[in-house]
Amino acid sequence: MVAVGMSQWMAGRESGVRTEPEPVVLEPLEDGRRGLLRTETLLVLALSLGASAVSALISFIGSLTKPGGLKDQAATLNGSYAPGRPWLDLAWQLFGIATALVPVLLVAHLLTREGAPGLRVLGFDRTRPLWDLGRGALVAAGIGSAGLLFYLGARAAGFNLTVVPEALPDVWWKFPVLILSALQNSVVEEVIVLAYLLRRLDQLGWSPTAALLASALLRGSYHLYQGIGGFIGNVVMGVVFVLAYRRWGRVGPLVVAHALLDIVAFGGYALLAGKVGWLPTP
């Protein structure tokens, strides 16, 4: 795995010189610990996005076998849990966001137990906020425009459901909850499917290419509920994110990029749905 070379980075920090993170390579573990780490990785995925992948596959099969085309069906990302009862709805929204982050806390705990400095070893910390924000914004700008065009094309070709980023009631907490949802998505996906999974696969002796494919295909699989276009688009995004993570040794910029993509998608749909002709609605 590529991680931050902390000694070089700290030396640069103390001297006042801005330095790029120096990648270091983790050696595969001895055979005695591989079984434990393999089981740990499977359990973490089963409690988080691995389970989401199975759920998305079942949902996709249901969509394929339902009368009518995929584009005539809708996939809602942020819906109401208690229509007509805004305070109860808000409680459910916040509960869902908070509990979805528990696997990330578990990953931090597991990394700390192995002697690593928690999520810092993955480059998820506040040591380089401007660096992370700048690169994250550039990645989001590149992927966002291409991703929107790909989605519109895939839906028009009948390969994708109509994605409804939000269907929340028009109440005061709508946009704050959408932002929190976007942040939760980005942290969970990038910490677990990108940084943690690559670290564990490297330790288990997987080749960089095999680890890249595993991470990218897993990312695509839990988006299958959106259709074939959602799967392909997210596999491509997964490849880009793995390459960027390997290059930078920090997951922070990718968390920023993902958060910006989701915030724009959720907020943009809330503001534009039904008001512009090019944005598909159910």
C-alpha positions as CSV (number, residue, x, y, z in Angstrom):
1,M,0.0,0.0,0.0
2,V,1.0,3.6,-0.5
3,A,1.0,5.5,2.7
4,V,2.5,8.8,3.9
5,G,6.2,8.8,4.7
6,M,5.7,10.5,8.1
7,S,9.4,11.0,8.9
8,Q,10.1,12.9,5.7
9,W,6.8,14.9,6.0
10,M,7.6,15.9,9.6
11,A,11.1,16.9,8.7
12,G,9.7,19.2,6.0
13,R,7.1,20.6,8.4
14,E,9.7,21.5,11.0
15,S,12.0,23.2,8.4
16,G,9.1,25.2,7.0
17,V,9.4,23.6,3.6
18,R,6.2,22.3,1.9
19,T,6.8,18.7,0.7
20,E,4.7,16.2,-1.1
21,P,3.9,13.0,0.9
22,E,6.6,10.4,0.3
23,P,5.0,7.0,-0.6
24,V,6.3,4.0,1.3
25,V,5.4,0.4,0.5
26,L,4.0,-1.9,3.1
27,E,5.5,-5.4,3.0
28,P,3.0,-8.3,3.0
29,L,2.4,-9.9,6.4
30,E,3.7,-13.2,7.6
31,D,1.4,-16.1,7.0
32,G,0.4,-16.3,10.7
33,R,-1.6,-13.0,10.5
34,R,-2.9,-13.3,7.0
35,G,-5.9,-15.4,8.0
36,L,-6.9,-13.0,10.7
37,L,-6.6,-9.9,8.5
38,R,-8.5,-11.7,5.7
39,T,-11.4,-12.4,8.1
40,E,-11.2,-8.9,9.5
41,T,-11.5,-7.4,6.1
42,L,-14.5,-9.5,5.1
43,L,-16.2,-8.6,8.4
44,V,-15.7,-4.9,7.9
45,L,-17.1,-5.1,4.4
46,A,-20.0,-7.3,5.5
47,L,-20.9,-4.6,8.0
48,S,-20.7,-1.8,5.5
49,L,-20.3,-1.6,1.7
50,G,-20.0,-5.3,1.0
51,A,-23.5,-5.7,2.3
52,S,-24.6,-2.7,0.2
53,A,-23.2,-4.4,-2.9
54,V,-25.4,-7.5,-2.2
55,S,-28.4,-5.3,-1.6
56,A,-27.7,-3.3,-4.8
57,L,-27.4,-6.5,-6.8
58,I,-30.8,-7.8,-5.5
59,S,-32.3,-4.4,-6.3
60,F,-30.9,-4.4,-9.8
61,I,-32.3,-7.9,-10.5
62,G,-35.7,-6.7,-9.3
63,S,-35.4,-3.7,-11.7
64,L,-34.5,-5.9,-14.6
65,T,-37.4,-8.3,-14.0
66,K,-39.9,-5.5,-13.5
67,P,-42.2,-4.7,-16.5
68,G,-40.9,-1.6,-18.4
69,G,-37.5,-0.2,-19.1
70,L,-34.9,0.8,-16.6
71,K,-35.2,4.5,-17.4
72,D,-38.9,4.3,-16.5
73,Q,-38.0,3.3,-12.9
74,A,-36.5,5.5,-10.2
75,A,-33.7,5.1,-7.7
76,T,-34.1,7.5,-4.8
77,L,-30.9,8.3,-2.8
78,N,-32.2,10.5,0.0
79,G,-35.9,10.0,0.8
80,S,-38.2,10.7,3.7
81,Y,-38.5,8.1,6.5
82,A,-41.6,9.7,8.1
83,P,-43.6,11.7,5.5
84,G,-45.7,14.4,7.1
85,R,-43.9,14.1,10.4
86,P,-40.8,16.4,9.9
87,W,-39.3,16.1,13.4
88,L,-39.5,12.3,13.4
89,D,-38.2,12.3,9.9
90,L,-35.2,14.4,11.0
91,A,-34.5,12.0,13.9
92,W,-34.4,9.1,11.5
93,Q,-32.2,11.0,9.0
94,L,-29.6,11.8,11.7
95,F,-29.8,8.3,13.1
96,G,-29.1,6.8,9.7
97,I,-26.2,9.1,9.0
98,A,-24.6,8.5,12.4
99,T,-24.9,4.7,12.3
100,A,-23.5,4.5,8.8
101,L,-20.3,6.0,10.1
102,V,-19.8,3.3,12.7
103,P,-17.8,1.0,10.4
104,V,-15.3,3.9,9.9
105,L,-14.8,4.1,13.6
106,L,-14.3,0.4,13.6
107,V,-11.6,0.7,11.0
108,A,-9.9,3.5,13.0
109,H,-10.0,1.1,16.1
110,L,-8.5,-1.8,14.1
111,L,-5.7,0.3,12.7
112,T,-4.9,1.6,16.1
113,R,-4.7,-1.9,17.5
114,E,-2.2,-2.9,14.9
115,G,0.0,0.0,16.0
116,A,-0.8,2.5,13.3
117,P,-1.9,6.0,14.2
118,G,-5.6,5.3,13.4
119,L,-7.0,7.0,10.3
120,R,-3.9,9.2,10.0
121,V,-2.0,6.3,8.4
122,L,-4.5,6.5,5.6
123,G,-4.1,10.3,5.2
124,F,-7.4,11.1,6.7
125,D,-6.5,13.9,9.2
126,R,-6.3,17.7,9.4
127,T,-2.6,18.1,8.8
128,R,-2.9,19.4,5.2
129,P,-6.4,20.9,4.8
130,L,-5.6,23.3,1.9
131,W,-3.6,20.6,0.1
132,D,-6.5,18.2,0.4
133,L,-9.1,20.8,-0.5
134,G,-7.3,21.9,-3.6
135,R,-6.7,18.5,-5.1
136,G,-10.1,17.3,-4.1
137,A,-11.8,20.2,-5.9
138,L,-9.8,19.5,-9.1
139,V,-10.7,15.8,-9.1
140,A,-14.4,16.7,-8.4
141,A,-14.5,19.2,-11.3
142,G,-13.1,16.7,-13.7
143,I,-15.2,13.7,-12.7
144,G,-18.4,15.7,-12.1
145,S,-18.9,17.1,-15.6
146,A,-18.0,13.8,-17.3
147,G,-20.1,11.8,-14.9
148,L,-23.2,13.9,-15.5
149,L,-22.9,13.5,-19.3
150,F,-22.3,9.7,-18.9
151,Y,-25.4,9.4,-16.7
152,L,-27.6,11.3,-19.2
153,G,-26.3,9.2,-22.0
154,A,-26.7,5.9,-20.1
155,R,-30.3,6.7,-19.1
156,A,-31.2,7.8,-22.7
157,A,-29.8,4.5,-23.9
158,G,-32.0,2.6,-21.4
159,F,-29.1,1.3,-19.3
160,N,-29.9,3.3,-16.2
161,L,-32.7,4.0,-13.9
162,T,-33.7,7.7,-13.3
163,V,-31.6,8.7,-10.3
164,V,-33.5,10.9,-7.8
165,P,-30.7,12.4,-5.6
166,E,-33.2,13.7,-3.1
167,A,-36.9,13.5,-2.3
168,L,-37.0,15.2,1.1
169,P,-39.8,17.5,2.2
170,D,-39.3,21.2,1.9
171,V,-38.4,21.9,5.5
172,W,-35.7,23.9,7.2
173,W,-33.4,20.9,7.7
174,K,-33.5,19.7,4.1
175,F,-30.2,21.1,2.9
176,P,-28.2,20.6,6.1
177,V,-29.3,16.9,6.0
178,L,-28.3,16.6,2.3
179,I,-24.8,18.0,3.1
180,L,-24.4,15.7,6.1
181,S,-25.5,12.8,3.9
182,A,-22.9,13.7,1.3
183,L,-20.2,13.9,3.9
184,Q,-21.2,10.6,5.4
185,N,-21.1,8.9,1.9
186,S,-17.7,10.3,1.1
187,V,-16.1,9.3,4.4
188,V,-17.5,5.8,4.5
189,E,-16.7,5.0,0.9
190,E,-13.3,6.5,0.6
191,V,-12.0,5.3,4.0
192,I,-13.3,1.8,3.6
193,V,-13.4,0.9,-0.1
194,L,-10.3,3.0,-1.0
195,A,-7.8,3.4,1.7
196,Y,-8.5,0.6,4.2
197,L,-9.2,-2.0,1.6
198,L,-6.0,-1.2,-0.4
199,R,-4.0,-1.3,2.8
200,R,-5.3,-4.7,3.7
201,L,-5.0,-6.2,0.2
202,D,-1.4,-5.0,0.1
203,Q,-0.7,-6.6,3.4
204,L,-2.3,-9.8,2.1
205,G,0.1,-9.9,-0.8
206,W,-2.3,-8.8,-3.6
207,S,-0.7,-7.2,-6.7
208,P,-1.4,-3.5,-7.2
209,T,-3.5,-4.3,-10.3
210,A,-5.6,-6.9,-8.5
211,A,-6.1,-4.5,-5.6
212,L,-7.2,-1.7,-8.0
213,L,-9.7,-4.0,-9.7
214,A,-11.1,-5.2,-6.4
215,S,-11.6,-1.7,-5.1
216,A,-13.1,-0.3,-8.3
217,L,-15.4,-3.3,-8.9
218,L,-16.7,-3.2,-5.3
219,R,-17.4,0.6,-5.8
220,G,-19.3,-0.2,-8.9
221,S,-21.2,-3.1,-7.5
222,Y,-22.9,-1.2,-4.6
223,H,-24.1,1.3,-7.2
224,L,-25.8,-1.4,-9.3
225,Y,-29.2,-0.3,-8.0
226,Q,-28.9,2.7,-10.3
227,G,-28.4,0.4,-13.3
228,I,-25.6,-0.6,-15.6
229,G,-24.6,3.0,-16.2
230,G,-24.2,3.5,-12.4
231,F,-22.0,0.4,-12.2
232,I,-19.7,1.3,-15.1
233,G,-19.4,5.0,-14.1
234,N,-18.4,4.2,-10.6
235,V,-15.9,1.5,-11.7
236,V,-14.2,4.2,-13.7
237,M,-14.3,6.6,-10.8
238,G,-12.9,3.9,-8.6
239,V,-9.9,3.4,-10.9
240,V,-9.2,7.1,-11.0
241,F,-9.5,7.3,-7.2
242,V,-7.1,4.4,-6.6
243,L,-4.5,5.8,-9.0
244,A,-4.8,9.2,-7.2
245,Y,-4.5,7.6,-3.8
246,R,-1.5,5.6,-4.8
247,R,0.1,8.8,-6.2
248,W,-0.6,11.0,-3.2
249,G,-0.6,8.6,-0.3
250,R,-3.6,10.5,1.3
251,V,-7.3,9.7,1.2
252,G,-8.2,13.2,2.3
253,P,-8.4,14.7,-1.2
254,L,-10.6,11.9,-2.4
255,V,-12.9,12.3,0.6
256,V,-13.1,16.0,-0.4
257,A,-13.8,15.2,-4.1
258,H,-16.5,12.7,-3.3
259,A,-18.2,15.1,-0.8
260,L,-18.2,17.9,-3.3
261,L,-19.7,15.6,-6.0
262,D,-22.5,14.5,-3.8
263,I,-23.2,18.0,-2.4
264,V,-23.6,19.4,-5.9
265,A,-25.7,16.4,-7.0
266,F,-28.0,16.5,-4.0
267,G,-28.3,20.3,-3.8
268,G,-28.4,20.8,-7.5
269,Y,-31.3,18.4,-8.0
270,A,-33.2,20.0,-5.1
271,L,-32.9,23.4,-6.7
272,L,-33.3,22.4,-10.4
273,A,-35.6,19.4,-10.6
274,G,-38.7,20.2,-12.6
275,K,-37.3,23.6,-13.6
276,V,-34.9,22.6,-16.4
277,G,-35.7,20.3,-19.2
278,W,-32.4,18.4,-19.4
279,L,-32.5,17.0,-15.8
280,P,-34.5,13.7,-15.8
281,T,-37.2,13.3,-13.2
282,P,-39.6,10.4,-12.5
